[in-house]
Amino acid sequence: MTTDTETQQITHVAISYAGRIWSLPAPNRHHDVIRFIAKETGSGLYGPHSEGFLTENGTYLDRLSARWLAESTGQFKRAAGGTQSPHLFSEDLW
């Protein structure tokens, strides 16, 4: 049995910070979200935060969960010689 999240594609890079999810669509990178946060708040990214991704239905996934989803849906495209991290990076998608 699959859940809705298991069939969803990853569509956005996202950062959970200051009680909300900040995101930008592909092909943005996490540093683009950090710049967006700084512009919107007038300050940088300070304090606890989590980098991840959003699925097309708006579900936030941390980098580890997003890696699993990207592999199971065929979105994962890590280049040969790339990082061997178990976490997903936007470069693995777009």
BELLIN-V153701 format. One line per field, one symbol per residue. phi: phi as a letter, one per 40 degrees, with the letter a starting at -180 (. if undefined). A space follows every 50 residues. Layout:
# BELLIN-V153701
phi=???
This chain:
# BELLIN-V153701
phi=.bcdccbcccbbcabcafgabbabcdccbcccccccdccccgaccbgcab caabcccgccbccccccdccccbgccbccdgcdcccccbdccba
